[in-house]
C-alpha cells in the first residue's frame, strides 16, 4: 500500500447568509440575497458554478448557501491559506451585493457566517477531502478512523450553544450514520461516494463531512494535521489503538455535550478470544472516555513522527507537509487535550475555536450575573452567532484577530497570495494557468477538477489524472492553441 506523506486535500465550506436592513429587520430571504451576491458571476460566466482564478470552485449550493471548494492543496499551511482566501472571496461578493442593494433602494448589511447552524436549527457543512490509496480497504479505513473522528471534536470543534448549554461541536448533533454513500439524507461521518477526481486505479477520495467550520488557523491546522497523521499511520500499518464503538452516533452527540471530555464511550465486546478486538493491544477499559481515545491517537502520532521520514515516497519527497509542521500540530494536539483534562482552558484560549469563544462567553456571564453553566441569555446566543461573521471590522473573530489576541498559523501575505493565485505545487497550478490564458484571449472553454477543454474552433481537451503534477506540456500546447486562434475568438465575440 502507498503511504502518502505528501497528500492532496481540500476543504469545502458552505456559508450561512442573511440580510438585515438599517432598521434591523430582515428584508430579503436567503435565495434573494444569494441571487444578488452571484449576479456579477452569472453576468460574466452565465453560471453560478465556476472555477475562479486561484483554481478553487465557487458555486451556489442547495439551500442558497454560497460555497467554496478550495483548490487542491498538498500541505497544512497551504490549505489554511486557501481556506482563508475563500472567506475573502465570498465576502467581496457580499460587499458587492450590499452596494447593489443600496442602488436598488434597499440599504442594509449582508452577513456571511462561517458556521454550521442557522437560527432554525438547520445544519450545513464543512467537508474535508483527503486523497488515499486505492488499495486501502474502505471498511478497514472506516473502522480505524471513526473513533478518531468521533472524538476529534475535542480538539477542533467550533463551539455552540444548544438548549442553553455549551457544546464542543455545531455539527455533532446533525450526523446520523458512521459510513454511508449519502450526504444529505443521512449525513454520515464519512461519505463513501467514489469520486476520486484522479486516476481511479490508484486513488480514492476520502470525504469527511462531520467537521465544524473553523475560523482560528491553529484549529484548522490541528483538525487537518491530526487527520493526515492518522491516515499516514493507517496506510503504513503503524500500530494504532483499536476501538470498536458500540454506538457511534450516540457517542458523537454525548461527547459534544460534555466539556470535561470524560464521557464514557462503550465499546463492542469481542465475541471470542480469537476476535481481533480481543487482541488489539490496547490497555483501555471497556468504556474508555472520549479524552482517553483521542489521547491514544495523539500518542501514536507522536511515535509516528520519529519514523515518518522513512516512509516518504520517492516521487513526492520534496513537497507536502513537513515533519516539522506536523510536530507543531502534535504539540497543539497534546496541549488541547491537557487543557480539557485539567480544565485550564487558558492553555488554548488563543488557538482553539471552542475555547476562544467559551472564554469570551465566560467574561460576559460574569457581567450578566448568570451561572457558568447557563448559556441561555440572548446576548450569549448573539455572541455565538456573531463569532462566525467573517467580515473584517464587524465579526467577533475577525476583531480578535485584528487585535492580536488569537494566534496565527500562517501570514497575511500567504492569504493574499492565495486569493489571487493557484497553488504552485499541485494540479491546481495547471488549472489556474489555463483559466488565466483563456480569459486573456476570450476563448470559449470549460473546466472541471480533472479536465481542461477549449471548445472552438475544434474541441481540444486535456485530462489531468495526476493531482500531484503541477507541470504538463499538454497544457502548454492547449494554451498555445488558444493563442493561435485568438483573432477568431475576437471576431466571434464581436
C-alpha positions as CSV (number, residue, x, y, z in Angstrom):
1,X,0.0,0.0,0.0
2,X,1.2,3.5,-0.8
3,X,1.9,5.8,2.1
4,X,1.2,9.4,1.2
5,X,3.5,11.7,3.3
6,X,2.5,14.2,0.6
7,X,-1.2,14.2,0.3
8,X,-3.7,16.1,-1.8
9,X,-6.5,17.6,0.2
10,X,-9.2,20.3,0.2
11,X,-11.9,21.9,2.2
12,X,-15.5,22.7,1.1
13,X,-17.2,25.5,3.1
14,X,-20.8,26.4,2.9
15,X,-21.6,29.8,4.4
16,X,-24.8,30.9,6.1
17,X,-26.3,34.0,4.7
18,X,-28.7,36.7,5.8
19,X,-29.5,40.4,5.1
20,X,-30.6,42.9,7.7
21,X,-31.7,46.4,6.8
22,X,-30.6,49.5,8.6
23,X,-33.9,49.4,10.6
24,X,-32.8,46.0,12.0
25,X,-35.4,43.9,10.2
26,X,-34.7,41.1,7.7
27,X,-35.7,42.4,4.3
28,X,-34.7,39.6,1.8
29,X,-34.8,35.8,2.1
30,X,-31.6,33.8,1.6
31,X,-32.5,33.0,-2.1
32,X,-32.9,36.6,-3.0
33,X,-29.6,37.7,-1.3
34,X,-27.8,34.8,-2.9
35,X,-29.0,36.0,-6.3
36,X,-27.7,39.5,-5.6
37,X,-24.4,38.0,-4.5
38,X,-23.9,35.9,-7.6
39,X,-25.3,38.4,-10.1
40,X,-21.8,39.5,-11.2
41,X,-20.7,35.9,-11.5
42,X,-23.7,34.9,-13.6
43,X,-23.4,38.1,-15.8
44,X,-19.8,37.2,-16.6
45,X,-19.9,33.4,-16.9
46,X,-23.7,32.6,-17.4
47,X,-23.4,30.2,-14.4
48,X,-23.4,30.3,-10.6
49,X,-20.9,27.3,-10.6
50,X,-17.4,28.3,-11.8
51,X,-13.7,27.8,-11.2
52,X,-12.1,31.1,-10.1
53,X,-8.5,32.4,-10.8
54,X,-7.0,30.7,-7.8
55,X,-8.3,27.4,-9.2
56,X,-10.9,26.9,-6.4
57,X,-14.5,26.2,-7.2
58,X,-17.1,28.8,-6.3
59,X,-20.8,27.9,-6.5
60,X,-24.3,28.4,-5.1
61,X,-25.2,25.2,-3.2
62,X,-28.6,23.8,-2.3
63,X,-30.4,26.0,0.2
64,X,-28.9,29.2,-1.2
65,X,-25.6,28.7,0.6
66,X,-22.5,30.3,-1.1
67,X,-19.8,27.6,-1.2
68,X,-16.1,27.5,-2.0
69,X,-14.2,24.3,-2.5
70,X,-10.5,25.0,-2.2
71,X,-8.1,24.2,-5.0
72,X,-6.0,21.0,-4.5
73,X,-3.5,21.6,-1.7
74,X,-0.7,19.4,-0.5
75,X,0.3,20.9,2.9
76,X,-1.5,22.0,6.0
77,X,-0.3,25.6,5.7
78,X,-1.2,25.8,2.1
79,X,-4.7,24.5,2.8
80,X,-5.2,27.0,5.6
81,X,-4.2,29.8,3.2
82,X,-6.8,28.7,0.5
83,X,-9.5,28.2,3.2
84,X,-8.9,31.8,4.4
85,X,-8.8,33.0,0.8
86,X,-12.3,31.6,0.3
87,X,-13.6,33.8,3.1
88,X,-12.1,36.9,1.4
89,X,-13.6,36.0,-2.0
90,X,-17.1,35.3,-0.8
91,X,-17.1,38.4,1.4
92,X,-16.1,40.6,-1.6
93,X,-19.3,39.2,-3.3
94,X,-21.3,40.1,-0.2
95,X,-20.0,43.7,-0.2
96,X,-20.8,44.0,-3.9
97,X,-24.3,42.7,-3.1
98,X,-24.7,45.4,-0.4
99,X,-23.7,48.1,-3.0
100,X,-26.2,46.7,-5.5
101,X,-29.0,46.5,-2.9
102,X,-28.3,50.1,-1.9
103,X,-28.5,51.2,-5.5
104,X,-31.9,49.5,-5.7
105,X,-33.1,51.4,-2.6
106,X,-32.5,48.6,0.0
107,X,-29.9,49.7,2.4
108,X,-28.6,47.2,4.8
109,X,-25.9,44.6,5.6
110,X,-25.3,41.2,4.1
111,X,-24.0,38.7,6.6
112,X,-22.0,35.7,5.8
113,X,-21.4,33.2,8.7
114,X,-18.7,30.6,8.6
115,X,-20.7,28.3,10.9
116,X,-22.8,25.2,10.6
117,X,-26.2,26.1,12.1
118,X,-28.9,28.7,11.3
119,X,-31.5,30.1,13.6
120,X,-34.0,27.4,12.6
121,X,-31.6,24.7,13.6
122,X,-30.8,23.7,10.0
123,X,-27.2,22.4,9.5
124,X,-24.9,23.0,6.6
125,X,-21.5,21.6,6.1
126,X,-17.7,21.9,6.1
127,X,-16.4,18.9,4.2
128,X,-12.8,17.7,4.1
129,X,-11.3,15.8,1.3
130,X,-8.2,13.6,1.5
131,X,-6.6,11.6,-1.2
132,X,-5.9,8.0,-0.1
133,X,-4.5,4.9,-1.9
134,X,-7.0,2.9,-3.9
135,X,-5.8,-0.3,-2.3
136,X,-7.0,0.8,1.1
137,X,-10.0,-1.2,2.2
138,X,-12.8,1.3,3.0
139,X,-14.3,-0.9,5.7
140,X,-10.9,-1.2,7.4
141,X,-10.2,2.5,7.0
142,X,-13.6,3.5,8.4
143,X,-13.2,1.1,11.4
144,X,-9.8,2.7,12.3
145,X,-10.8,6.3,11.5
146,X,-14.3,6.6,13.0
147,X,-13.3,6.6,16.7
148,X,-10.7,9.3,15.9
149,X,-13.2,11.4,14.0
150,X,-15.9,11.0,16.6
151,X,-13.6,12.2,19.4
152,X,-11.8,14.8,17.2
153,X,-14.3,17.5,18.1
154,X,-12.5,17.8,21.4
155,X,-9.6,19.5,19.6
156,X,-11.3,21.2,16.7
157,X,-15.0,21.9,17.5
158,X,-16.2,25.4,16.8
159,X,-18.3,25.5,19.9
160,X,-22.1,26.0,20.0
161,X,-24.9,26.9,22.4
162,X,-27.6,24.2,22.3
163,X,-30.6,24.2,24.7
164,X,-28.9,26.7,27.0
165,X,-25.7,24.6,27.3
166,X,-22.3,24.9,25.7
167,X,-21.2,22.1,23.4
168,X,-17.9,21.3,21.6
169,X,-19.4,20.9,18.2
170,X,-22.0,22.5,16.0
171,X,-22.1,19.5,13.6
172,X,-22.2,16.6,16.0
173,X,-25.9,16.6,16.6
174,X,-26.6,16.5,12.9
175,X,-25.0,13.3,11.7
176,X,-26.9,10.0,11.6
177,X,-24.6,7.3,10.3
178,X,-21.0,6.3,10.6
179,X,-20.2,5.4,7.0
180,X,-22.5,5.9,4.0
181,X,-22.7,6.9,0.4
182,X,-25.3,9.6,1.2
183,X,-24.5,13.2,2.1
184,X,-27.8,14.9,2.9
185,X,-30.3,12.1,3.5
186,X,-28.4,10.5,6.4
187,X,-25.4,12.8,6.9
188,X,-22.7,10.2,7.7
189,X,-19.4,10.9,9.3
190,X,-17.5,9.5,6.3
191,X,-19.1,9.6,2.8
192,X,-18.1,6.7,0.6
193,X,-19.2,8.0,-2.8
194,X,-16.5,7.0,-5.1
195,X,-15.4,10.2,-6.9
196,X,-11.6,10.4,-6.7
197,X,-11.2,13.3,-9.2
198,X,-8.0,11.5,-10.1
199,X,-6.7,8.2,-11.6
200,X,-9.3,5.8,-10.2
201,X,-7.0,2.8,-10.4
202,X,-4.6,4.4,-8.0
203,X,-6.6,6.8,-5.8
204,X,-9.7,7.2,-3.6
205,X,-11.0,10.4,-2.2
206,X,-11.9,10.3,1.5
207,X,-14.8,12.6,2.0
208,X,-15.2,13.6,5.7
209,X,-18.4,15.6,6.4
210,X,-18.6,15.7,10.2
211,X,-16.2,18.6,10.9
212,X,-17.1,22.1,12.0
213,X,-16.2,25.2,10.0
214,X,-13.2,26.8,11.8
215,X,-12.0,30.4,11.9
216,X,-8.9,30.1,14.1
217,X,-6.0,29.0,11.9
218,X,-4.4,26.7,14.6
219,X,-7.8,24.9,14.9
220,X,-7.8,24.2,11.2
221,X,-4.2,23.1,11.5
222,X,-4.9,20.5,14.2
223,X,-8.1,19.4,12.5
224,X,-6.4,18.7,9.2
225,X,-2.9,17.8,10.5
226,X,-4.1,15.3,13.0
227,X,-6.2,13.6,10.4
228,X,-3.3,13.5,8.0
229,X,-1.2,11.8,10.7
230,X,-3.9,9.1,11.4
231,X,-4.2,8.4,7.6
232,X,-0.5,8.0,7.2
233,X,-0.4,5.6,10.1
234,X,-3.2,3.5,8.7
235,X,-1.6,3.3,5.3
236,X,1.8,2.4,6.8
237,X,0.3,-0.3,9.0
238,X,1.7,1.5,12.0
239,X,0.4,0.3,15.4
240,X,-2.8,2.1,16.3
241,X,-5.1,1.6,19.2
242,X,-8.2,-0.4,18.2
243,X,-11.6,0.8,19.3
244,X,-14.9,-0.6,18.0
245,X,-17.7,1.7,19.3
246,X,-20.9,0.2,20.4
247,X,-23.0,3.2,19.2
248,X,-21.1,5.7,17.1
249,X,-23.9,8.2,16.7
250,X,-24.9,8.2,20.4
251,X,-21.2,8.7,21.2
252,X,-20.6,11.7,19.0
253,X,-23.6,13.5,20.4
254,X,-22.8,12.7,24.1
255,X,-19.2,13.7,23.7
256,X,-20.2,17.1,22.3
257,X,-22.2,17.9,25.3
258,X,-19.5,17.1,27.9
259,X,-16.7,19.7,28.1
260,X,-14.8,17.6,30.6
261,X,-14.0,15.0,27.9
262,X,-14.9,12.3,30.5
263,X,-17.9,10.9,28.6
264,X,-17.5,7.2,28.6
265,X,-17.7,5.6,25.2
266,X,-19.0,2.0,25.3
267,X,-17.1,-0.4,23.1
268,X,-18.3,-3.6,21.4
269,X,-17.2,-6.6,23.3
270,X,-15.2,-9.3,21.5
271,X,-17.2,-12.3,20.6
272,X,-14.4,-14.7,21.4
273,X,-10.7,-14.7,22.3
274,X,-10.0,-15.1,18.5
275,X,-11.8,-11.8,17.7
276,X,-9.3,-9.1,16.7
277,X,-10.9,-6.8,19.3
278,X,-9.7,-9.2,22.0
279,X,-6.1,-8.8,20.9
280,X,-5.9,-5.2,20.0
281,X,-3.0,-4.5,22.2
282,X,-5.0,-1.7,23.9
283,X,-4.9,-1.3,27.6
284,X,-8.1,0.7,27.6
285,X,-11.0,0.0,29.8
286,X,-14.2,-1.5,28.3
287,X,-15.7,2.0,28.4
288,X,-12.8,4.5,27.7
289,X,-13.5,8.2,27.9
290,X,-13.5,10.4,24.8
291,X,-10.4,12.1,26.1
292,X,-8.6,8.7,26.5
293,X,-9.5,7.7,23.0
294,X,-8.2,10.9,21.5
295,X,-5.1,10.8,23.7
296,X,-4.3,7.3,22.4
297,X,-4.4,8.6,18.8
298,X,-2.3,11.6,19.7
299,X,0.3,9.4,21.5
300,X,0.5,7.1,18.4
301,X,1.1,10.2,16.2
302,X,3.9,11.3,18.4
303,X,5.6,8.0,18.0
304,X,4.9,8.0,14.2
305,X,6.8,11.3,13.8
306,X,10.0,9.5,14.9
307,X,9.8,7.2,11.8
308,X,7.8,9.2,9.4
309,X,10.7,10.2,7.1
310,X,11.4,6.5,6.4
311,X,8.1,6.3,4.6
312,X,8.5,9.3,2.3
313,X,7.7,8.1,-1.2
314,X,10.3,9.0,-3.8
315,X,8.1,10.8,-6.3
316,X,6.7,13.2,-3.7
317,X,9.6,13.6,-1.3
318,X,10.2,17.3,-2.0
319,X,6.8,18.8,-1.0
320,X,3.8,18.3,1.2
321,X,3.5,18.9,5.0
322,X,6.9,18.7,6.7
323,X,7.5,16.6,9.8
324,X,8.5,19.9,11.5
325,X,5.0,21.4,10.8
326,X,3.3,18.2,11.9
327,X,5.3,18.3,15.1
328,X,3.7,21.7,15.7
329,X,0.3,20.1,15.1
330,X,1.1,17.3,17.7
331,X,2.2,19.8,20.3
332,X,-1.0,21.8,19.9
333,X,-3.0,18.5,19.9
334,X,-1.3,17.5,23.2
335,X,-1.8,20.9,24.8
336,X,-5.5,20.9,23.9
337,X,-6.1,17.5,25.5
338,X,-4.2,18.7,28.6
339,X,-6.4,21.8,28.7
340,X,-9.5,19.6,28.7
341,X,-8.0,17.2,31.2
342,X,-7.1,19.9,33.7
343,X,-10.0,22.3,33.0
344,X,-7.4,25.1,32.3
345,X,-8.7,26.4,29.0
346,X,-6.3,29.3,29.1
347,X,-3.8,26.9,27.6
348,X,-5.7,27.0,24.3
349,X,-7.8,30.3,24.6
350,X,-5.8,31.8,21.7
351,X,-5.8,28.7,19.4
352,X,-8.9,26.5,19.5
353,X,-12.2,27.9,18.4
354,X,-14.5,26.4,21.0
355,X,-12.1,27.6,23.8
356,X,-11.7,31.1,22.3
357,X,-15.5,31.5,22.1
358,X,-16.1,30.0,25.6
359,X,-13.5,32.3,27.2
360,X,-15.4,35.3,25.8
361,X,-18.7,34.0,27.0
362,X,-17.3,33.4,30.5
363,X,-16.4,37.1,30.7
364,X,-19.9,38.1,29.6
365,X,-21.5,35.6,32.0
366,X,-19.7,37.5,34.9
367,X,-21.0,40.8,33.6
368,X,-24.5,39.5,33.1
369,X,-24.6,37.8,36.5
370,X,-25.5,34.3,35.2
371,X,-24.3,30.9,36.3
372,X,-21.3,29.4,34.4
373,X,-23.5,26.6,33.2
374,X,-26.2,28.8,31.9
375,X,-25.8,29.9,28.3
376,X,-29.5,30.8,27.6
377,X,-29.1,34.6,27.8
378,X,-29.9,36.2,24.4
379,X,-26.6,38.1,24.5
380,X,-24.6,34.9,24.7
381,X,-26.6,33.4,21.9
382,X,-25.9,36.6,19.8
383,X,-22.2,36.2,20.5
384,X,-22.4,32.6,19.5
385,X,-23.6,33.7,16.1
386,X,-21.5,36.8,15.6
387,X,-18.3,35.0,16.4
388,X,-18.7,33.4,12.9
389,X,-19.4,36.6,10.9
390,X,-16.4,36.7,8.5
391,X,-16.5,40.5,7.8
392,X,-13.4,42.3,9.0
393,X,-14.2,45.0,11.5
394,X,-17.6,43.5,12.3
395,X,-17.4,39.8,13.1
396,X,-16.2,38.9,16.6
397,X,-13.4,36.6,15.5
398,X,-12.0,39.0,12.8
399,X,-11.9,41.7,15.5
400,X,-10.0,39.4,17.9
401,X,-7.5,38.5,15.1
402,X,-7.0,42.2,14.3
403,X,-6.2,42.9,17.9
404,X,-3.7,40.1,18.0
405,X,-5.4,38.2,20.8
406,X,-5.7,34.9,18.9
407,X,-2.7,33.1,17.3
408,X,-2.0,32.7,13.7
409,X,-0.6,29.7,11.8
410,X,0.2,31.5,8.5
411,X,0.8,35.1,7.4
412,X,-1.5,37.7,5.8
413,X,0.8,37.6,2.7
414,X,0.1,33.9,2.3
415,X,-3.6,34.5,2.4
416,X,-3.4,37.5,-0.1
417,X,-1.4,35.4,-2.5
418,X,-3.9,32.5,-2.2
419,X,-6.8,34.9,-3.1
420,X,-5.3,35.7,-6.5
421,X,-3.1,32.7,-7.4
422,X,-3.4,29.0,-7.6
423,X,-1.3,26.6,-5.5
424,X,2.1,26.1,-7.3
425,X,2.7,22.5,-6.1
426,X,-0.4,20.6,-7.4
427,X,-2.6,20.1,-10.4
428,X,-4.4,23.4,-9.4
429,X,-1.4,25.3,-10.9
430,X,-2.3,23.9,-14.4
431,X,-6.0,24.8,-14.0
432,X,-5.1,28.3,-12.8
433,X,-2.7,28.8,-15.7
434,X,-5.3,27.6,-18.2
435,X,-8.0,29.8,-16.7
436,X,-5.8,32.9,-16.9
437,X,-4.9,32.3,-20.5
438,X,-8.5,31.5,-21.6
439,X,-9.8,34.7,-20.1
440,X,-7.0,36.8,-21.6
441,X,-7.8,35.7,-25.2
442,X,-11.6,35.3,-24.6
443,X,-11.5,31.6,-25.6
444,X,-14.6,29.5,-25.1
445,X,-13.7,26.9,-22.6
446,X,-14.9,24.6,-19.8
447,X,-13.1,23.0,-16.9
448,X,-13.7,20.6,-14.0
449,X,-11.4,19.1,-11.4
450,X,-9.8,16.8,-13.9
451,X,-10.4,18.3,-17.4
452,X,-9.4,21.4,-19.3
453,X,-11.3,22.0,-22.6
454,X,-11.1,24.6,-25.4
455,X,-14.4,24.4,-27.2
456,X,-13.6,26.1,-30.5
457,X,-12.7,26.1,-33.3
458,X,-12.1,22.3,-32.9
459,X,-12.6,21.0,-29.4
460,X,-9.3,20.3,-27.6
461,X,-9.3,18.5,-24.2
462,X,-6.6,17.6,-21.7
463,X,-7.3,15.2,-18.9
464,X,-5.2,15.5,-15.7
465,X,-5.3,12.3,-13.8
466,X,-2.4,13.0,-11.5
467,X,-3.3,15.7,-8.9
468,X,0.3,15.8,-7.8
469,X,1.5,17.1,-11.2
470,X,2.0,20.9,-11.3
471,X,3.6,20.8,-14.8
472,X,2.3,19.2,-18.0
473,X,3.4,20.1,-21.6
474,X,0.0,19.2,-22.9
475,X,-1.5,22.2,-21.0
476,X,1.2,24.4,-22.6
477,X,0.1,23.1,-26.0
478,X,-3.5,23.8,-25.2
479,X,-2.7,27.4,-24.2
480,X,-0.7,27.8,-27.4
481,X,-3.8,26.6,-29.3
482,X,-5.9,29.3,-27.7
483,X,-3.4,32.0,-28.6
484,X,-3.2,30.7,-32.2
485,X,-7.0,31.3,-32.6
486,X,-7.2,34.5,-30.6
487,X,-8.4,36.5,-33.6
488,X,-11.1,34.0,-34.3
489,X,-12.4,34.4,-30.7
490,X,-12.3,38.2,-31.0
491,X,-14.4,38.1,-34.3
492,X,-16.9,35.7,-32.8
493,X,-17.2,38.0,-29.7
494,X,-17.8,41.0,-31.9
